[in-house]
Amino acid sequence: MPTILRDVGMGYKRSIVIRVLSIMIGLPLGLCGVMSTLMLVTTFDFQLWVLVLTALLWLSPLVIAGIIFMVTISRRTTKLDSLFAPLGLTGSAYMSQFRQYHGTVHGRGVHVYLWRGPFLVIDIDTTLRTRLGITEHQSDTSFAADLMGKHPLVLSDPDLAALSVFAHDEAWTRALLSDSTATDALRRLTVRGSSIFTRQQVILRPGTLTLMLSGNRRMFGIDIAPEQTRLWIDDLIRVIYAAEALPAPQIVDELTSSELLAQKLRNRNPYMEVWIGLGMIGLFVVIAIVIFAGVFLFTGMDKPRTSDTSNSWDYVAPPEATAPAVPPLGELTPEPGQETPPDPPAAQPVARPSLADTEIAVLDASRREIPDAPFSSVRVVALGQDAQGVWWIQAWSLIRDPDWQGELGEQWFMTFDGSDWNVQDYGTGLERTDFPGEIAWEEVAP
């Protein structure tokens, strides 16, 4: 089974276990809270002590959940700090529940990010401005590479036979792989089974050498030895030293818009999820107030009303007024010159664009937006219609020129409103979920 499917399966197992436990604990507590509230109010009315006790009854699960959350975060922070603080890295919150570390090791800027998945990313600054990706052979990696039109280097060294190497500058990469220090470090960084992670990749982007670790062999918990983290960082720095000692790569590149956006998102408010959690607590408080109001109205309707009749008087109904007769609806006729205007015509739905027109529009937009790239064909991936009837297109523009040294394709998201084609965004890292609204996507057969 491909590694990515195993990782997704393990993630679903963890999610299912957590959700089942939440339902088994939360549902009985919620029912007990509702029944206890009704019993107290109907028995003792709205006395002050009843209101206070009911409020405490509803707030206690939130307080307990908050305590459990804080204890979990504290334990995770202590464990992760013991891994990276001895290296001189300073830790802080990341995505509220997780951690990020920044500092300098051997004169190199080091940045570490850990988030749900689990994903552990170690970035080290470098002056290199090219791209390189190295991992062990895996079927899902090969499938994705074939889909993108990428092919790994053919390596004659038997010690490197287990690696898949994707490079922009092949000559420079082969020179790097001829360095025994670099190749030994790369094998240690990418070998599976050396840690709890199921996937280990070394990725060189302009300005950064990254070790990306993902997947977990365990159902819960992250067990990493301090010696392992030190070895990862030292091996990354060994590769950087060997790479920077070579002549500069002839094929250079810059960060894409999606990569720049990812860097920007990393610097967002690290406590965004906490604010969302406080919003959920506020929602529960509003629900509790609504329940109290409903109970109050329900119990108030059952109480008999008394009235003072000492100054009452007899009520005399006024005589019924006789209204003029109104003819039936079918017999109503408009006055001359006051004919009822006809109903406006219903809006016509936007027809689905043909595949040929879509390919032409995407190719034209590709050449207009990126005039230097020799795009020659288009592959439409999916079409979808939103609630306003506008058609959305996901497609790739492809380059078949063997002499082209850049990316061999670009992903596009466009819209068609029946008359105009508009580019919404483009980039290889975009996903359908990056766009607002509900779009009914339909896959297009290749």
C-alpha positions in Angstrom: 0.0 0.0 0.0 1.4 3.5 -0.8 2.8 5.4 2.1 0.4 8.3 1.7 -2.6 6.0 2.0 -1.3 4.4 5.1 -0.8 7.9 6.6 -4.3 8.9 5.7 -5.7 5.7 7.1 -3.8 6.2 10.4 -5.1 9.7 10.6 -8.7 8.6 10.1 -8.2 6.0 12.8 -7.1 8.6 15.2 -9.9 11.0 14.2 -12.5 8.2 14.6 -11.2 7.2 18.0 -11.3 10.8 19.2 -14.7 11.5 17.9 -16.2 8.3 19.3 -14.8 9.1 22.7 -16.1 12.7 22.5 -19.6 11.5 21.6 -19.5 8.8 24.4 -18.6 11.5 27.0 -20.2 14.6 25.6 -23.6 13.3 24.7 -24.5 11.8 28.2 -23.1 14.9 29.9 -25.2 17.2 27.7 -28.4 15.1 28.3 -27.7 15.2 32.1 -27.3 19.0 31.9 -30.6 19.5 30.1 -32.5 17.2 32.4 -31.0 18.6 35.6 -31.7 22.1 34.4 -35.4 21.3 33.8 -35.8 19.5 37.1 -34.2 22.3 39.2 -36.2 25.0 37.5 -39.6 23.2 37.5 -39.1 22.1 41.2 -37.6 25.2 42.8 -38.6 28.0 40.4 -36.1 30.7 39.4 -34.4 31.2 42.7 -30.9 32.7 42.8 -29.2 29.6 44.1 -30.9 27.5 41.3 -29.6 29.9 38.6 -26.1 29.8 40.1 -26.1 26.0 40.4 -27.4 25.6 36.8 -24.7 28.0 35.5 -22.0 26.0 37.3 -23.5 22.8 36.0 -23.1 24.0 32.4 -19.8 25.7 32.8 -18.1 22.8 34.6 -17.6 20.7 31.4 -16.0 23.7 29.7 -13.7 24.3 32.6 -12.7 20.6 32.7 -12.1 20.6 29.0 -10.0 23.7 29.3 -7.9 22.2 32.1 -7.3 19.0 30.0 -6.4 21.2 27.0 -3.9 23.2 29.0 -2.3 20.1 30.6 -1.9 18.5 27.2 -0.4 21.6 25.7 2.0 22.0 28.6 3.2 18.4 28.4 3.7 18.7 24.7 5.6 21.9 25.1 7.9 20.5 27.8 8.6 17.4 25.6 9.4 19.4 22.5 11.4 22.0 24.3 13.6 19.2 25.6 14.4 18.3 22.0 15.2 21.8 20.5 16.1 24.1 23.4 19.5 22.3 24.0 20.3 23.3 20.4 19.9 27.0 21.2 16.5 27.3 19.5 13.8 29.4 21.1 10.3 28.0 21.1 6.9 29.6 20.8 3.3 28.7 20.0 2.3 27.6 16.5 -1.3 27.0 15.5 -2.2 27.4 19.2 -1.7 23.8 20.1 1.7 23.2 18.5 5.3 24.6 18.5 7.8 26.5 16.4 11.5 27.0 17.1 13.9 29.6 15.7 17.6 30.2 16.3 21.1 29.7 14.9 23.2 26.4 14.8 26.7 26.5 13.4 26.1 30.0 12.1 23.0 28.9 10.1 19.5 30.1 10.7 17.3 27.1 11.7 13.5 27.1 11.8 11.4 24.2 13.0 7.6 23.8 12.8 5.5 21.0 14.2 1.8 20.7 13.6 -1.1 18.2 13.3 -0.5 15.2 11.1 2.1 14.9 12.5 4.3 17.1 10.3 7.8 18.1 11.4 9.6 20.6 9.1 13.2 21.7 9.7 14.3 24.6 7.5 17.9 25.8 7.3 19.0 29.0 5.5 21.3 28.7 2.5 22.6 30.9 -0.3 21.6 28.3 -3.0 18.9 29.4 -5.5 18.0 26.2 -7.2 15.6 23.3 -6.5 16.3 19.7 -5.6 14.1 16.9 -4.0 15.3 13.6 -2.6 13.4 10.8 -1.0 13.3 7.0 -0.9 11.5 5.2 -3.7 7.7 5.2 -3.1 4.9 4.4 -5.5 2.8 7.5 -4.7 5.9 9.7 -5.2 6.4 8.1 -8.6 2.8 8.5 -9.5 2.7 12.2 -8.6 6.0 12.8 -10.5 4.6 11.1 -13.6 1.4 13.2 -13.3 3.6 16.4 -13.2 5.8 15.3 -16.0 8.9 14.9 -13.7 11.4 12.1 -13.9 14.0 11.2 -11.4 17.7 11.1 -12.2 19.1 7.8 -13.3 21.9 7.0 -10.8 24.6 4.5 -11.4 25.9 4.5 -7.9 24.5 1.4 -6.1 24.6 3.2 -2.8 22.1 5.7 -4.2 19.8 3.1 -5.9 17.1 3.4 -3.2 16.7 7.2 -3.7 14.5 9.2 -6.0 16.2 12.4 -7.0 14.5 15.2 -8.8 16.6 18.2 -9.8 16.5 21.4 -11.8 20.2 21.4 -12.5 21.2 17.8 -13.3 24.9 18.5 -13.7 25.2 20.4 -10.4 23.1 17.7 -8.6 25.4 14.9 -9.9 28.4 16.8 -8.6 26.8 17.1 -5.2 25.9 13.3 -5.1 29.6 12.5 -5.9 30.5 13.9 -2.5 30.5 11.1 0.0 29.9 13.3 3.0 26.7 14.7 1.3 25.4 11.3 0.1 25.9 9.7 3.5 24.0 12.5 5.2 21.2 12.3 2.6 20.8 8.6 3.1 20.5 9.1 6.8 18.0 11.9 6.3 15.7 10.0 4.0 15.9 6.3 5.2 12.6 5.0 6.4 12.4 3.2 9.7 15.0 5.3 11.5 12.2 7.3 13.3 8.5 7.2 14.0 7.8 9.1 10.7 6.7 7.1 7.6 7.9 9.7 5.1 11.2 11.6 5.1 12.1 14.1 2.3 14.9 16.5 1.7 13.8 19.5 -0.3 16.0 22.3 -1.6 14.1 25.5 -2.4 15.6 28.9 -3.2 17.2 30.1 0.1 16.2 27.0 2.2 17.2 23.4 2.7 14.2 21.5 4.3 13.8 18.2 5.9 10.0 17.3 5.9 8.9 14.5 8.1 5.3 13.3 8.1 3.1 10.3 9.0 3.3 8.4 12.3 3.8 4.8 13.0 2.1 5.1 16.3 -1.6 5.7 16.9 -1.0 8.5 19.5 2.1 10.4 20.7 5.3 11.6 19.1 8.4 9.8 20.4 11.6 11.5 19.1 15.0 11.2 20.8 17.1 14.4 21.3 20.1 12.7 19.6 17.9 12.2 16.5 17.0 15.9 16.2 20.6 16.9 16.6 21.7 14.4 13.9 19.0 15.7 11.5 20.2 19.3 11.8 23.8 18.4 11.6 23.3 16.3 8.5 21.3 19.1 6.8 24.2 21.5 7.5 26.7 18.9 6.2 24.7 18.8 2.9 24.6 22.6 2.8 28.4 22.9 3.3 29.1 20.4 0.5 26.6 22.1 -1.8 27.8 25.6 -1.3 31.4 24.4 -1.8 30.5 23.5 -5.4 30.4 26.0 -8.3 27.1 27.8 -8.3 24.2 26.0 -10.1 23.6 27.1 -13.7 19.8 26.8 -13.4 18.4 29.0 -10.7 14.9 29.7 -9.6 12.8 31.9 -7.2 10.0 31.1 -4.8 6.6 30.8 -6.3 3.5 32.8 -5.2 2.2 29.8 -3.3 5.4 29.4 -1.4 5.5 33.1 -0.5 1.9 32.8 0.7 2.8 29.7 2.8 5.6 31.7 4.5 3.2 34.6 5.1 0.7 32.2 6.7 3.3 30.8 9.0 3.8 34.3 10.5 0.0 34.8 11.2 -1.4 35.0 14.7 -0.3 31.7 16.4 -3.4 31.8 18.6 -6.0 32.0 15.9 -7.4 28.6 17.0 -7.7 29.8 20.6 -9.9 32.7 19.4 -12.0 30.2 17.5 -12.3 28.1 20.6 -13.4 31.1 22.7 -16.0 31.8 20.0 -17.3 28.3 20.4 -17.6 28.8 24.2 -19.5 32.0 23.5 -21.8 30.0 21.3 -22.5 27.5 24.1 -23.2 30.4 26.5 -25.8 31.8 24.0 -27.4 28.4 23.7 -27.6 28.1 27.5 -29.3 31.5 27.6 -31.8 30.4 25.0 -32.5 27.3 27.0 -33.1 29.3 30.2 -35.4 31.6 28.3 -37.4 28.7 26.9 -37.7 27.0 30.3 -38.8 30.4 31.8 -41.5 30.8 29.2 -42.6 27.2 29.5 -42.9 27.3 33.3 -44.6 30.7 33.2 -47.4 29.5 31.0 -48.4 26.9 33.5 -49.0 29.4 36.3 -52.7 30.6 36.7 -53.2 34.3 36.3 -55.2 36.3 38.8 -57.1 39.4 38.0 -58.6 42.2 40.1 -62.3 42.5 39.3 -63.2 45.1 42.0 -63.3 47.9 39.4 -64.4 45.8 36.5 -67.2 46.7 34.1 -69.2 44.8 31.6 -67.7 44.7 28.1 -70.1 45.5 25.3 -69.0 44.4 21.9 -69.4 47.0 19.2 -71.9 46.3 16.4 -70.4 44.4 13.6 -69.5 46.7 10.6 -70.8 45.6 7.3 -68.0 45.6 4.7 -68.8 46.0 1.0 -68.9 42.7 -0.9 -65.7 41.9 -2.7 -66.0 40.0 -6.0 -64.1 36.7 -6.4 -60.5 36.9 -7.5 -61.3 35.5 -10.9 -63.9 38.2 -11.6 -61.6 41.1 -10.9 -61.0 43.2 -14.0 -58.4 46.0 -14.2 -59.5 49.5 -15.0 -58.7 50.8 -18.5 -55.1 51.9 -18.7 -54.2 49.9 -15.6 -53.4 46.5 -17.1 -51.2 44.2 -15.0 -47.6 44.2 -16.4 -46.3 40.8 -17.4 -43.9 38.9 -15.2 -40.3 39.5 -16.0 -38.6 36.6 -17.8 -36.7 34.1 -15.6 -32.9 34.3 -15.6 -31.4 31.8 -18.0 -28.8 29.5 -16.5 -25.3 29.7 -17.9 -24.6 26.8 -20.3 -21.7 24.5 -19.6 -18.7 25.6 -21.8 -17.5 23.0 -24.2 -14.1 21.3 -23.6 -12.6 22.8 -26.8 -13.7 26.3 -25.8 -12.3 25.8 -22.3 -8.9 24.6 -23.6 -8.7 27.6 -25.9 -9.6 30.0 -23.2 -7.1 28.5 -20.7 -4.3 28.4 -23.3 -4.9 32.1 -24.3 -4.9 33.1 -20.6 -1.7 31.2 -19.9 0.1 32.9 -22.8 -1.2 36.3 -21.8 -0.3 35.9 -18.1 3.1 34.3 -18.6 4.2 35.4 -22.1 7.8 34.0 -21.7 6.6 30.4 -21.3 6.0 28.4 -24.5 2.7 26.8 -23.5 1.5 24.4 -26.2 -1.5 22.5 -24.8 -4.0 22.3 -22.0 -5.4 19.5 -19.9 -8.7 20.3 -18.2 -9.0 18.6 -14.8 -12.4 19.6 -13.6 -15.4 21.8 -14.2 -17.8 23.1 -11.5 -20.8 25.5 -11.1 -21.3 27.7 -8.1 -24.5 28.9 -6.5 -24.7 31.9 -8.9 -24.5 29.7 -11.9 -20.9 30.7 -12.8 -18.7 27.9 -14.2 -15.3 27.3 -12.6 -12.4 25.6 -14.4 -9.4 23.8 -13.0 -6.8 23.1 -15.7 -3.1 22.7 -16.4 -1.3 24.5 -19.3 1.6 22.3 -20.5 5.0 22.9 -22.2 6.3 20.2 -24.6 9.5 22.1 -25.6 12.5 19.9 -24.8 14.7 22.9 -24.6 12.6 24.7 -22.0 14.4 24.8 -18.6 11.6 26.0 -16.3 8.5 24.4 -14.9 6.7 22.1 -17.4 3.3 23.2 -16.5 1.1 25.6 -14.6 -2.2 25.2 -12.8 -5.0 27.6 -13.5 -8.4 28.3 -11.8 -10.7 30.3 -14.1 -14.4 31.3 -14.3 -16.9 31.6 -17.2 -20.1 33.6 -16.7 -21.6 32.9 -20.1 -19.7 35.6 -21.9 -16.3 36.3 -20.3 -13.4 34.1 -19.2 -11.6 35.4 -16.0 -8.5 34.1 -14.3 -9.1 33.8 -10.6 -5.6 32.5 -9.6 -2.8 30.3 -10.8 0.0 28.2 -9.2 1.0 24.6 -8.7 0.2 24.6 -5.0 -3.4 25.8 -5.3 -6.3 23.6 -4.1 -10.0 23.8 -4.8 -10.6 24.6 -1.1 -8.6 27.8 -1.5 -11.7 29.4 -3.2 -14.8 30.6 -1.3 -18.3 29.3 -1.9 -19.7 25.9 -2.7 -18.7 24.6 -6.1 -20.1 21.4 -7.5 -17.0 20.1 -9.1 -17.1 17.4 -11.9 -13.9 15.6 -12.8 -13.1 15.6 -16.5 -11.8 12.3 -18.0 -8.3 12.6 -19.4 
